[in-house]
Amino acid sequence: MIVVTTIEELKRTIRQYRREASEGRIGLVPTMGYLHEGHASLMRRARTECGYAVLSIFVNPLQFGPNEDYDQYPRDAKRDIELAEKNGIDLIFMPSVQEMYPSKPLTSVLVNQVTERLCGASRPGHFDGVGTVVSKLFHLVQPDRAYFGMKDAQQVAVIQRMVYDLNIPVEIVPCDTVREADGLAMSSRNVYLSPEARAQAVVLSQALASAEQWVKEPGITAQQLGERIRQAIAKAPLADIDYAEILEYPDLTVPPADADLSRYPNKLIVALAVKFGKTRLIDNRLLDSMEV
């Protein structure tokens, strides 16, 4: 496994692989580091499906707001490198902020509409930063496939739309959310949870599981389903709900107020963002009309 920290090293290594394996596919797993089993599952899939697996580790300042946790975001480069090697990564790209942004960028990638709700509403500018850095990574690595976890379902929708609109020649591969034994979605931010908050955070996956059953009830509307979900989460004393929404996926549009979700023809997503103390967790569940 090779670890590079500069764009020139990255491009040179990718060129060499392309020369030596002209038919081999390159798979990219973009991350912000502090890797866990969720990331490992993406790495293993990239390793299985592609001849060359690339991992990027970069805490992107453009996607953090002024009052967010960029400086405190957990980092452990040594552990990340060890985990990447165990899971079959061939090349790690681990640039500095100065390397990625040698001067203040005057260009950004903005995806409209898909970014207006959920995390886009509560974190203005966040997805501009995501689109910009992912676009840069796609141009630098030129992967055939890129792997993203569905825990960040809005991010997946944004990147898919960016790729579609800009004709970027990469296949986006959404991968299932990986969970702890008690159902909590794996996240680098879970380390911030106090023991009490960690115990209460399982209410998110429990509410989503209940939503899968509630949506089958004839006549249930998005407003009714959302209210039930919020009531279920509110049973956890530390839970502070940012949003709990039912939207069409991947466009993230609001279903008609009187629509019977049990017979709804389009795919839906139940998306949650909830704070436990200072730690903001997200989770979601896709509801396919063919399944309900």
TORFIMI-242569 format. One record per residue (C-alpha): residue number from 1; residue in one letter; x, y, z. Coordinates in steps of 0.5 Angstrom, whole numbers. Example, Ala and Ser with C-alpha at 12.3 -4.5 7.8 and 13.67 -1.06 7.14 Angstrom:
<fifis>
resi=1, resn=A, xx=25, yy=-9, zz=16
resi=2, resn=S, xx=27, yy=-2, zz=14
</fifis>
This chain:
<fifis>
resi=1, resn=M, xx=0, yy=0, zz=0
resi=2, resn=I, xx=2, yy=7, zz=-2
resi=3, resn=V, xx=1, yy=13, zz=2
resi=4, resn=V, xx=2, yy=20, zz=-2
resi=5, resn=T, xx=1, yy=27, zz=1
resi=6, resn=T, xx=1, yy=31, zz=-5
resi=7, resn=I, xx=-3, yy=32, zz=-12
resi=8, resn=E, xx=3, yy=31, zz=-16
resi=9, resn=E, xx=5, yy=24, zz=-12
resi=10, resn=L, xx=-3, yy=22, zz=-13
resi=11, resn=K, xx=-3, yy=24, zz=-21
resi=12, resn=R, xx=4, yy=20, zz=-22
resi=13, resn=T, xx=2, yy=14, zz=-18
resi=14, resn=I, xx=-5, yy=14, zz=-22
resi=15, resn=R, xx=-2, yy=15, zz=-29
resi=16, resn=Q, xx=3, yy=9, zz=-27
resi=17, resn=Y, xx=-3, yy=4, zz=-25
resi=18, resn=R, xx=-7, yy=6, zz=-32
resi=19, resn=R, xx=0, yy=5, zz=-36
resi=20, resn=E, xx=1, yy=-2, zz=-32
resi=21, resn=A, xx=-7, yy=-4, zz=-32
resi=22, resn=S, xx=-10, yy=-1, zz=-38
resi=23, resn=E, xx=-17, yy=-5, zz=-37
resi=24, resn=G, xx=-17, yy=-5, zz=-29
resi=25, resn=R, xx=-22, yy=0, zz=-26
resi=26, resn=I, xx=-20, yy=5, zz=-20
resi=27, resn=G, xx=-25, yy=5, zz=-14
resi=28, resn=L, xx=-25, yy=11, zz=-10
resi=29, resn=V, xx=-27, yy=12, zz=-2
resi=30, resn=P, xx=-27, yy=19, zz=0
resi=31, resn=T, xx=-27, yy=20, zz=7
resi=32, resn=M, xx=-25, yy=25, zz=13
resi=33, resn=G, xx=-22, yy=20, zz=16
resi=34, resn=Y, xx=-22, yy=17, zz=24
resi=35, resn=L, xx=-25, yy=11, zz=20
resi=36, resn=H, xx=-29, yy=5, zz=23
resi=37, resn=E, xx=-33, yy=-1, zz=20
resi=38, resn=G, xx=-37, yy=3, zz=16
resi=39, resn=H, xx=-31, yy=6, zz=12
resi=40, resn=A, xx=-28, yy=-1, zz=12
resi=41, resn=S, xx=-34, yy=-4, zz=9
resi=42, resn=L, xx=-34, yy=1, zz=3
resi=43, resn=M, xx=-26, yy=0, zz=2
resi=44, resn=R, xx=-28, yy=-8, zz=2
resi=45, resn=R, xx=-33, yy=-7, zz=-3
resi=46, resn=A, xx=-28, yy=-2, zz=-7
resi=47, resn=R, xx=-23, yy=-8, zz=-7
resi=48, resn=T, xx=-27, yy=-13, zz=-9
resi=49, resn=E, xx=-30, yy=-9, zz=-15
resi=50, resn=C, xx=-24, yy=-6, zz=-18
resi=51, resn=G, xx=-17, yy=-7, zz=-19
resi=52, resn=Y, xx=-14, yy=-1, zz=-16
resi=53, resn=A, xx=-17, yy=1, zz=-9
resi=54, resn=V, xx=-16, yy=9, zz=-7
resi=55, resn=L, xx=-18, yy=12, zz=0
resi=56, resn=S, xx=-18, yy=19, zz=1
resi=57, resn=I, xx=-17, yy=22, zz=8
resi=58, resn=F, xx=-18, yy=29, zz=8
resi=59, resn=V, xx=-22, yy=34, zz=13
resi=60, resn=N, xx=-25, yy=39, zz=9
resi=61, resn=P, xx=-26, yy=46, zz=12
resi=62, resn=L, xx=-30, yy=48, zz=6
resi=63, resn=Q, xx=-36, yy=44, zz=9
resi=64, resn=F, xx=-36, yy=46, zz=16
resi=65, resn=G, xx=-40, yy=52, zz=18
resi=66, resn=P, xx=-36, yy=58, zz=23
resi=67, resn=N, xx=-39, yy=55, zz=29
resi=68, resn=E, xx=-38, yy=47, zz=27
resi=69, resn=D, xx=-33, yy=42, zz=30
resi=70, resn=Y, xx=-27, yy=43, zz=24
resi=71, resn=D, xx=-22, yy=44, zz=29
resi=72, resn=Q, xx=-25, yy=38, zz=34
resi=73, resn=Y, xx=-26, yy=33, zz=29
resi=74, resn=P, xx=-23, yy=27, zz=31
resi=75, resn=R, xx=-17, yy=25, zz=27
resi=76, resn=D, xx=-12, yy=19, zz=28
resi=77, resn=A, xx=-8, yy=18, zz=22
resi=78, resn=K, xx=-4, yy=12, zz=24
resi=79, resn=R, xx=-10, yy=8, zz=26
resi=80, resn=D, xx=-13, yy=10, zz=19
resi=81, resn=I, xx=-7, yy=8, zz=15
resi=82, resn=E, xx=-7, yy=1, zz=19
resi=83, resn=L, xx=-15, yy=0, zz=18
resi=84, resn=A, xx=-14, yy=2, zz=10
resi=85, resn=E, xx=-8, yy=-3, zz=9
resi=86, resn=K, xx=-12, yy=-9, zz=13
resi=87, resn=N, xx=-18, yy=-8, zz=8
resi=88, resn=G, xx=-14, yy=-8, zz=2
resi=89, resn=I, xx=-13, yy=-1, zz=0
resi=90, resn=D, xx=-8, yy=0, zz=-5
resi=91, resn=L, xx=-7, yy=8, zz=-5
resi=92, resn=I, xx=-8, yy=13, zz=1
resi=93, resn=F, xx=-9, yy=20, zz=-1
resi=94, resn=M, xx=-8, yy=24, zz=5
resi=95, resn=P, xx=-7, yy=32, zz=3
resi=96, resn=S, xx=-6, yy=38, zz=8
resi=97, resn=V, xx=-11, yy=44, zz=7
resi=98, resn=Q, xx=-5, yy=48, zz=4
resi=99, resn=E, xx=-5, yy=42, zz=-1
resi=100, resn=M, xx=-12, yy=42, zz=-3
resi=101, resn=Y, xx=-13, yy=49, zz=-3
resi=102, resn=P, xx=-6, yy=53, zz=-4
resi=103, resn=S, xx=-11, yy=59, zz=-4
resi=104, resn=K, xx=-18, yy=61, zz=-3
resi=105, resn=P, xx=-22, yy=58, zz=-8
resi=106, resn=L, xx=-26, yy=62, zz=-12
resi=107, resn=T, xx=-30, yy=57, zz=-15
resi=108, resn=S, xx=-35, yy=52, zz=-12
resi=109, resn=V, xx=-40, yy=47, zz=-14
resi=110, resn=L, xx=-47, yy=48, zz=-12
resi=111, resn=V, xx=-53, yy=43, zz=-13
resi=112, resn=N, xx=-59, yy=47, zz=-12
resi=113, resn=Q, xx=-66, yy=44, zz=-10
resi=114, resn=V, xx=-63, yy=37, zz=-7
resi=115, resn=T, xx=-59, yy=41, zz=-2
resi=116, resn=E, xx=-65, yy=46, zz=1
resi=117, resn=R, xx=-68, yy=41, zz=6
resi=118, resn=L, xx=-65, yy=37, zz=12
resi=119, resn=C, xx=-58, yy=38, zz=13
resi=120, resn=G, xx=-57, yy=43, zz=7
resi=121, resn=A, xx=-63, yy=48, zz=11
resi=122, resn=S, xx=-59, yy=47, zz=18
resi=123, resn=R, xx=-52, yy=47, zz=15
resi=124, resn=P, xx=-52, yy=53, zz=10
resi=125, resn=G, xx=-46, yy=52, zz=5
resi=126, resn=H, xx=-44, yy=45, zz=7
resi=127, resn=F, xx=-46, yy=42, zz=1
resi=128, resn=D, xx=-42, yy=47, zz=-3
resi=129, resn=G, xx=-36, yy=45, zz=1
resi=130, resn=V, xx=-38, yy=37, zz=-1
resi=131, resn=G, xx=-39, yy=38, zz=-8
resi=132, resn=T, xx=-33, yy=42, zz=-9
resi=133, resn=V, xx=-28, yy=37, zz=-5
resi=134, resn=V, xx=-31, yy=31, zz=-8
resi=135, resn=S, xx=-31, yy=34, zz=-15
resi=136, resn=K, xx=-24, yy=36, zz=-14
resi=137, resn=L, xx=-22, yy=29, zz=-12
resi=138, resn=F, xx=-26, yy=26, zz=-18
resi=139, resn=H, xx=-22, yy=30, zz=-23
resi=140, resn=L, xx=-15, yy=28, zz=-19
resi=141, resn=V, xx=-16, yy=21, zz=-18
resi=142, resn=Q, xx=-21, yy=20, zz=-24
resi=143, resn=P, xx=-24, yy=13, zz=-21
resi=144, resn=D, xx=-29, yy=9, zz=-25
resi=145, resn=R, xx=-33, yy=8, zz=-19
resi=146, resn=A, xx=-34, yy=12, zz=-12
resi=147, resn=Y, xx=-37, yy=9, zz=-6
resi=148, resn=F, xx=-41, yy=13, zz=-1
resi=149, resn=G, xx=-45, yy=10, zz=5
resi=150, resn=M, xx=-52, yy=11, zz=5
resi=151, resn=K, xx=-52, yy=14, zz=13
resi=152, resn=D, xx=-51, yy=21, zz=9
resi=153, resn=A, xx=-56, yy=20, zz=4
resi=154, resn=Q, xx=-57, yy=27, zz=2
resi=155, resn=Q, xx=-50, yy=27, zz=1
resi=156, resn=V, xx=-51, yy=21, zz=-4
resi=157, resn=A, xx=-57, yy=25, zz=-7
resi=158, resn=V, xx=-53, yy=31, zz=-8
resi=159, resn=I, xx=-46, yy=27, zz=-11
resi=160, resn=Q, xx=-51, yy=23, zz=-16
resi=161, resn=R, xx=-54, yy=29, zz=-18
resi=162, resn=M, xx=-47, yy=33, zz=-19
resi=163, resn=V, xx=-45, yy=27, zz=-23
resi=164, resn=Y, xx=-51, yy=27, zz=-27
resi=165, resn=D, xx=-51, yy=34, zz=-29
resi=166, resn=L, xx=-44, yy=35, zz=-30
resi=167, resn=N, xx=-43, yy=28, zz=-34
resi=168, resn=I, xx=-37, yy=26, zz=-30
resi=169, resn=P, xx=-35, yy=19, zz=-32
resi=170, resn=V, xx=-36, yy=16, zz=-25
resi=171, resn=E, xx=-41, yy=11, zz=-23
resi=172, resn=I, xx=-43, yy=13, zz=-16
resi=173, resn=V, xx=-44, yy=6, zz=-11
resi=174, resn=P, xx=-49, yy=7, zz=-5
resi=175, resn=C, xx=-47, yy=3, zz=0
resi=176, resn=D, xx=-52, yy=0, zz=6
resi=177, resn=T, xx=-51, yy=4, zz=13
resi=178, resn=V, xx=-47, yy=0, zz=18
resi=179, resn=R, xx=-49, yy=-1, zz=25
resi=180, resn=E, xx=-47, yy=-2, zz=32
resi=181, resn=A, xx=-50, yy=-9, zz=35
resi=182, resn=D, xx=-55, yy=-4, zz=38
resi=183, resn=G, xx=-57, yy=-1, zz=32
resi=184, resn=L, xx=-54, yy=6, zz=32
resi=185, resn=A, xx=-51, yy=8, zz=26
resi=186, resn=M, xx=-43, yy=8, zz=26
resi=187, resn=S, xx=-41, yy=15, zz=25
resi=188, resn=S, xx=-34, yy=18, zz=27
resi=189, resn=R, xx=-38, yy=23, zz=32
resi=190, resn=N, xx=-40, yy=17, zz=36
resi=191, resn=V, xx=-34, yy=18, zz=40
resi=192, resn=Y, xx=-37, yy=25, zz=43
resi=193, resn=L, xx=-43, yy=22, zz=46
resi=194, resn=S, xx=-43, yy=21, zz=54
resi=195, resn=P, xx=-45, yy=14, zz=56
resi=196, resn=E, xx=-52, yy=17, zz=58
resi=197, resn=A, xx=-53, yy=20, zz=51
resi=198, resn=R, xx=-50, yy=14, zz=47
resi=199, resn=A, xx=-55, yy=9, zz=51
resi=200, resn=Q, xx=-61, yy=14, zz=49
resi=201, resn=A, xx=-58, yy=15, zz=42
resi=202, resn=V, xx=-61, yy=8, zz=40
resi=203, resn=V, xx=-68, yy=11, zz=40
resi=204, resn=L, xx=-66, yy=14, zz=33
resi=205, resn=S, xx=-66, yy=7, zz=29
resi=206, resn=Q, xx=-72, yy=4, zz=34
resi=207, resn=A, xx=-76, yy=10, zz=31
resi=208, resn=L, xx=-74, yy=8, zz=24
resi=209, resn=A, xx=-76, yy=1, zz=25
resi=210, resn=S, xx=-82, yy=3, zz=28
resi=211, resn=A, xx=-83, yy=8, zz=22
resi=212, resn=E, xx=-83, yy=2, zz=17
resi=213, resn=Q, xx=-89, yy=-1, zz=20
resi=214, resn=W, xx=-93, yy=5, zz=21
resi=215, resn=V, xx=-92, yy=7, zz=14
resi=216, resn=K, xx=-96, yy=1, zz=12
resi=217, resn=E, xx=-102, yy=3, zz=15
resi=218, resn=P, xx=-108, yy=5, zz=10
resi=219, resn=G, xx=-109, yy=13, zz=10
resi=220, resn=I, xx=-103, yy=15, zz=14
resi=221, resn=T, xx=-100, yy=22, zz=11
resi=222, resn=A, xx=-93, yy=24, zz=12
resi=223, resn=Q, xx=-95, yy=29, zz=17
resi=224, resn=Q, xx=-98, yy=24, zz=21
resi=225, resn=L, xx=-92, yy=19, zz=20
resi=226, resn=G, xx=-87, yy=25, zz=22
resi=227, resn=E, xx=-91, yy=26, zz=28
resi=228, resn=R, xx=-90, yy=19, zz=31
resi=229, resn=I, xx=-83, yy=19, zz=29
resi=230, resn=R, xx=-82, yy=25, zz=33
resi=231, resn=Q, xx=-86, yy=23, zz=39
resi=232, resn=A, xx=-82, yy=16, zz=39
resi=233, resn=I, xx=-75, yy=20, zz=39
resi=234, resn=A, xx=-77, yy=25, zz=44
resi=235, resn=K, xx=-78, yy=19, zz=49
resi=236, resn=A, xx=-70, yy=20, zz=50
resi=237, resn=P, xx=-69, yy=26, zz=55
resi=238, resn=L, xx=-63, yy=28, zz=52
resi=239, resn=A, xx=-65, yy=28, zz=45
resi=240, resn=D, xx=-66, yy=35, zz=41
resi=241, resn=I, xx=-69, yy=34, zz=34
resi=242, resn=D, xx=-66, yy=38, zz=29
resi=243, resn=Y, xx=-71, yy=35, zz=24
resi=244, resn=A, xx=-75, yy=29, zz=22
resi=245, resn=E, xx=-78, yy=29, zz=15
resi=246, resn=I, xx=-81, yy=24, zz=10
resi=247, resn=L, xx=-79, yy=26, zz=3
resi=248, resn=E, xx=-79, yy=23, zz=-4
resi=249, resn=Y, xx=-72, yy=20, zz=-5
resi=250, resn=P, xx=-67, yy=22, zz=-9
resi=251, resn=D, xx=-70, yy=29, zz=-11
resi=252, resn=L, xx=-72, yy=30, zz=-3
resi=253, resn=T, xx=-78, yy=33, zz=-5
resi=254, resn=V, xx=-84, yy=34, zz=0
resi=255, resn=P, xx=-90, yy=29, zz=-2
resi=256, resn=P, xx=-97, yy=32, zz=-2
resi=257, resn=A, xx=-100, yy=33, zz=5
resi=258, resn=D, xx=-106, yy=29, zz=4
resi=259, resn=A, xx=-102, yy=23, zz=0
resi=260, resn=D, xx=-103, yy=16, zz=3
resi=261, resn=L, xx=-96, yy=14, zz=4
resi=262, resn=S, xx=-98, yy=6, zz=4
resi=263, resn=R, xx=-100, yy=7, zz=-3
resi=264, resn=Y, xx=-95, yy=12, zz=-5
resi=265, resn=P, xx=-92, yy=10, zz=-12
resi=266, resn=N, xx=-85, yy=14, zz=-11
resi=267, resn=K, xx=-79, yy=12, zz=-6
resi=268, resn=L, xx=-79, yy=15, zz=0
resi=269, resn=I, xx=-74, yy=17, zz=6
resi=270, resn=V, xx=-75, yy=18, zz=13
resi=271, resn=A, xx=-69, yy=23, zz=15
resi=272, resn=L, xx=-67, yy=25, zz=22
resi=273, resn=A, xx=-62, yy=29, zz=25
resi=274, resn=V, xx=-62, yy=30, zz=33
resi=275, resn=K, xx=-57, yy=33, zz=38
resi=276, resn=F, xx=-55, yy=29, zz=44
resi=277, resn=G, xx=-52, yy=34, zz=48
resi=278, resn=K, xx=-47, yy=38, zz=43
resi=279, resn=T, xx=-47, yy=32, zz=38
resi=280, resn=R, xx=-51, yy=32, zz=32
resi=281, resn=L, xx=-53, yy=25, zz=29
resi=282, resn=I, xx=-56, yy=23, zz=23
resi=283, resn=D, xx=-60, yy=17, zz=21
resi=284, resn=N, xx=-65, yy=15, zz=15
resi=285, resn=R, xx=-69, yy=9, zz=12
resi=286, resn=L, xx=-71, yy=9, zz=5
resi=287, resn=L, xx=-78, yy=6, zz=4
resi=288, resn=D, xx=-79, yy=3, zz=-3
resi=289, resn=S, xx=-87, yy=3, zz=-5
resi=290, resn=M, xx=-85, yy=-4, zz=-8
resi=291, resn=E, xx=-84, yy=-6, zz=0
resi=292, resn=V, xx=-90, yy=-3, zz=3
</fifis>
